[in-house]
Amino acid sequence: MSPLTPSIPSNEPRVALVLGAIKGIGKGIGLDLARRGFRVAMTYYDWEEELAGMQSDFDRFGDQCRIYQANLRDCQRVSQLITEILADFGRLDILINNIERGGWPVVHGPYTADQWDLELETTLRAKRWVFDHALPHLKAGGDGCVLNLSSIAGVVGRSGPASLIFNDGYAAANRAVSLLTESWAREAAPEVRVNEIMLGLVATRHAEGTRGWGLLDAGQKQDLLDHTLLKRIGTIEDVLQAVRFVIDEAPFMSGSVIRLDGGYVLGGEKVIPMPPGVI
């Protein structure tokens, strides 16, 4: 056990670290955890224009919630962050690994080296270093939970209607996240469960509320919906329900990937009528 890991009182509220919590899905997860009695540490790096709204939304929880600015691409800052959280909260039980940087082809156009590096370092490397520094403390409580947030980009890549949404580097990073989920589940067991939610077209992530979505024309948006079995985009509440399930209702699940995509991955194929056969 790390010398920084304190003795964990079993009767204290659990502490969750939510990465990328300044807006959208990360913010929604942080608020939901706080409402349910968790103490919540949250990170942000950029999107400074959203900070005042984030602070206002979490102020009502007082010292139950704390916000940390951190460039999670900086490995030294990751180590400092975990140290600060342990000093402020005394424990760490849950890691919501919601850190990524996705470049939409319709936004960025052809790749540059800097964009490629930004997507891989943020979406993949940052997740790894946060997990690495958090793991001893997650293990200390004996009932830890890691939840990696990823994207169906890791399955479909730059193909079909999503060719305008998913860049190659972002897709490659998300395919690698699923491999890390499996490896980390082995490494963290039995004290910590590690699972993954792979998101499809969800508001503020690949859909409404993003700059890229506003650049698509009506036909391109309809093509994406037509490719989705449930014919709609997901909501933040859809994600919150899945997160609650993984944290609260799946104590025997580890190393698993939940695909929360409304059936997008399956939607490109049709079931043809049953043929009459020859017998």
For each residue, the residues with C-beta under 8 A, 3 or more apart:
1: 5 136 139 140
2: 5 136 137
3:
4: 82 83 86 136 137
5: 1 2 86 136 137 140
6: 86 90 91 140
7:
8: 12 90 91 140 141 142
9: 12 91
10:
11:
12: 8 9 90 91
13: 37 38 39 64
14: 38 39 91 93 94 141
15: 38 39 40 41 85 89 90 91 92 93 94
16: 30 33 38 39 40 41 93 94 95 96
17: 40 41 42 43 85 92 94 95 96 130 134
18: 21 26 29 30 33 40 41 42 43 96 98
19: 26 42 43 72 95 96 97 98 99 126 130
20: 25 26 43 44 98 99 100
21: 18 26 27 29 30 42 43 44 54 67 98
22: 26 27 42 44 47 50 51 54
23: 26 27 47 50 53 54 204
24: 27 28 203 204 205 209 236
25: 20 28 29 98 149 199 202 204 205 236 239
26: 18 19 20 21 22 23 29 30 42 96 98
27: 21 22 23 24 30 31 42 54 57
28: 24 25 31 32 236 237 239 240
29: 18 21 25 26 32 33 96 98 239 240 243
30: 16 18 21 26 27 33 34 40 42 58 65
31: 27 28 34 35 57 58
32: 28 29 35 36 240 243 244
33: 16 18 29 30 36 38 40 94
34: 30 31 37 38 39 40 58 61 64 65
35: 31 32
36: 32 33 244
37: 13 34
38: 13 14 15 16 33 34 94
39: 13 14 15 16 34 64 65 89
40: 15 16 17 18 30 33 34 58 61 64 65 66
41: 15 16 17 18 65 66 68 85 88 89 92
42: 17 18 19 21 22 26 27 30 54 58 65 66 67 68
43: 17 18 19 20 21 67 68 69 70 72 81 99
44: 20 21 22 47 50 51 54 67 68 69 70
45: 69 70 71 72
46:
47: 22 23 44 50 51
48: 51
49:
50: 22 23 44 47 53 54
51: 22 44 47 48 54 55
52: 55 56
53: 23 50 56 57
54: 21 22 23 27 42 44 50 51 57 58 67
55: 51 52 58 59 67
56: 52 53 59
57: 27 31 53 54 60
58: 30 31 34 40 42 54 55 61 65 67
59: 55 56 62
60: 57
61: 34 40 58 64 65
62: 59 65
63: 66
64: 13 34 39 40 61
65: 30 34 39 40 41 42 58 61 62
66: 40 41 42 63 85 88 89
67: 21 42 43 44 54 55 58
68: 41 42 43 44 81 84 85
69: 43 44 45
70: 43 44 45 74 77 78 80 81
71: 45 74 77
72: 19 43 45 77 78 81 99 122 126 129 130
73: 121 122 125 126
74: 70 71 77 78
75: 78 79 129
76: 79 80
77: 70 71 72 74 80 81
78: 70 72 74 75 81 82 126 129 130 133
79: 75 76 82 83 133
80: 70 76 77 83 84
81: 43 68 70 72 77 78 84 85 130 133
82: 4 78 79 85 86 92 130 133 134 137
83: 4 79 80 86 87
84: 68 80 81 87 88
85: 15 17 41 66 68 81 82 88 89 92
86: 4 5 6 82 83 89 90 91 92 137
87: 83 84
88: 41 66 84 85
89: 15 39 41 66 85 86 92
90: 6 8 12 15 86
91: 6 8 9 12 14 15 86 137 140 141
92: 15 17 41 82 85 86 89 95 134 137 138 141 144
93: 14 15 16 138 141 143 144 145
94: 14 15 16 17 33 38 138 144 145 146 147 247
95: 16 17 19 92 130 131 134 138 144 145 146 147
96: 16 17 18 19 26 29 147 149 243
97: 19 127 130 131 146 147 148 149
98: 18 19 20 21 25 26 29 149
99: 19 20 43 72 122 123 126 127 130
100: 20 122 123 149 150 151 170 173 174
101: 118 119 121 122 123 170
102: 119 123 151 153 166 167 170 206
103: 107 108 111 115 118 119 167 169 170
104: 107 108 164 165 166 167 210 211 212 215
105: 108 109 158 163 164 165 166 167
106: 164 165 212 215 216
107: 103 104 211 212 215
108: 103 104 105 111 112 115 167
109: 105
110:
111: 103 108 115 116 167 168 169
112: 108 115 116
113: 116 117
114: 117 118
115: 103 108 111 112 118 119 167 169
116: 111 112 113 119 120 169
117: 113 114 120 121
118: 101 103 114 115 121 122
119: 101 102 103 115 116 122 123 167 169 170 173
120: 116 117 123 124 125 169 172 173
121: 73 101 117 118 124 125 126
122: 72 73 99 100 101 118 119 125 126
123: 99 100 101 102 119 120 126 127 170 173 174 177
124: 120 121 127 128 173 176 177 180
125: 73 120 121 122 128 129
126: 19 72 73 78 99 121 122 123 129 130
127: 97 99 123 124 130 131 148 177 180
128: 124 125 131 132 180
129: 72 75 78 125 126 132 133
130: 17 19 72 78 81 82 95 97 99 126 127 133 134
131: 95 97 127 128 134 135 146 180 184
132: 128 129 135
133: 78 79 81 82 129 130
134: 17 82 92 95 130 131 137 138 146
135: 131 132 138 139 187 188 192
136: 1 2 4 5 139 140
137: 2 4 5 82 86 91 92 134 140 141
138: 92 93 94 95 134 135 141 144 145 146 188 191 192
139: 1 135 136 142 144 188 191 192
140: 1 5 6 8 91 136 137 191
141: 8 14 91 92 93 137 138 144 191
142: 8 139 191
143: 93 191
144: 92 93 94 95 138 139 141 188 191 192 193
145: 93 94 95 138 192 193 194 195 246 247
146: 94 95 97 131 134 138 184 188 192 193 194 195
147: 94 95 96 97 194 195 196 197 243 246 247
148: 97 127 177 180 181 194 195 196 197
149: 25 96 97 98 100 196 197 199
150: 100 154 174 177 178 181 196 197 198 199 257
151: 100 102 154 166 170 171 174 198 199 200 205 206
152: 155 156 162 174 198 199 200 259 261 264 265
153: 102 156 157 162 165 166 170 171 174
154: 150 151 157 171 172 173 174 175 176 177 178 198
155: 152 175 198 259 265
156: 152 153 159 160 162 166 171 264 265
157: 153 154 166 168 171
158: 105 162 163 166 167 168 171
159: 156 162 163
160: 156 163 227 268
161: 164 220 223 224 226 227
162: 152 153 156 158 159 165 166 224 227 264
163: 105 158 159 160 166
164: 104 105 106 161 212 216 220
165: 104 105 106 153 162 206 212 224
166: 102 104 105 151 153 156 157 158 162 163 170 171
167: 102 103 104 105 108 111 115 119 158 170 171
168: 111 157 158 171 172
169: 103 111 115 116 119 120 172 173
170: 100 101 102 103 119 123 151 153 166 167 173 174
171: 151 153 154 156 157 158 166 167 168 174 175
172: 120 154 168 169 175 176
173: 100 119 120 123 124 154 169 170 176 177
174: 100 123 150 151 152 153 154 170 171 177 178 198
175: 154 155 171 172 178 179
176: 124 154 172 173 179 180
177: 123 124 127 148 150 154 173 174 180 181 196
178: 150 154 174 175 181 182 196 198 257
179: 175 176 182 183
180: 124 127 128 131 148 176 177 183 184
181: 148 150 177 178 184 185 194 195 196 255 256 257
182: 178 179 185 186 255
183: 179 180 186 187
184: 131 146 180 181 187 188 194
185: 181 182 188 189 193 194 195 254 255
186: 182 183 189 255
187: 135 183 184
188: 135 138 139 144 146 184 185 191 192 193 194 254
189: 185 186 192 193 254
190:
191: 138 139 140 141 142 143 144 188
192: 135 138 139 144 145 146 188 189
193: 144 145 146 185 188 189 250 251 253 254
194: 145 146 147 148 181 184 185 188 254 255
195: 145 146 147 148 181 185 246 250 253 254 255 256 257 258
196: 147 148 149 150 177 178 181 256 257 258
197: 147 148 149 150 239 242 243 246 257 258 260
198: 150 151 152 154 155 174 178 257 258 259 260 261
199: 25 149 150 151 152 202 205 206 234 239 260 261
200: 151 152 206 228 234 259 260 261 262 264 265
201: 206 207 224 228 233 234 261 262 264
202: 25 199 205 206 207 233 234 235 236 238 239 260
203: 24 207 208 209 233 234 235 236
204: 23 24 25 207 208 209 210 236
205: 24 25 151 199 202 210
206: 102 151 165 199 200 201 202 210 213
207: 201 202 203 204 210 213 224 233 234
208: 203 204 213 233
209: 24 203 204 213
210: 104 204 205 206 207 213 214
211: 104 107 214 215
212: 104 106 107 164 165 215 216
213: 206 207 208 209 210 216 221
214: 210 211
215: 104 106 107 211 212
216: 106 164 212 213 220 221 224
217: 220 221
218: 221 222
219: 222 223
220: 161 164 216 217 223 224
221: 213 216 217 218 224 225
222: 218 219 225 226
223: 161 219 220 226 227
224: 161 162 165 201 207 216 220 221 227 228 264
225: 221 222 228 231 232 233
226: 161 222 223 231 267
227: 160 161 162 223 224 264 267 268
228: 200 201 224 225 231 232 233 261 262 263 264 267
229: 262 263 264 266 267
230: 262 263
231: 225 226 228 262
232: 225 228 262
233: 201 202 203 207 208 225 228 262
234: 199 200 201 202 203 207 238 239 260 261 262
235: 202 203 238 239
236: 24 25 28 202 203 204 239 240
237: 28 240 241
238: 202 234 235 241 242 260
239: 25 28 29 197 199 202 234 235 236 242 243 260
240: 28 29 32 236 237 243 244
241: 237 238 244 245
242: 197 238 239 245 246 258 260
243: 29 32 96 147 197 239 240 246 247
244: 32 36 240 241 247 248 249
245: 241 242 248 249 250
246: 145 147 195 197 242 243 249 250 253 258
247: 94 145 147 243 244 250
248: 244 245
249: 244 245 246
250: 193 195 245 246 247 253
251: 193
252:
253: 193 195 246 250 256
254: 185 188 189 193 194 195
255: 181 182 185 186 194 195
256: 181 195 196 253
257: 150 178 181 195 196 197 198
258: 195 196 197 198 242 246
259: 152 155 198 200 265
260: 197 198 199 200 202 234 238 239 242
261: 152 198 199 200 201 228 234 264 265
262: 200 201 228 229 230 231 232 233 234
263: 228 229 230 266 267
264: 152 156 162 200 201 224 227 228 229 261 267
265: 152 155 156 200 259 261
266: 229 263 269
267: 226 227 228 229 263 264
268: 160 227
269: 266
270:
271:
272:
273:
274:
275:
276:
277:
278:
279:
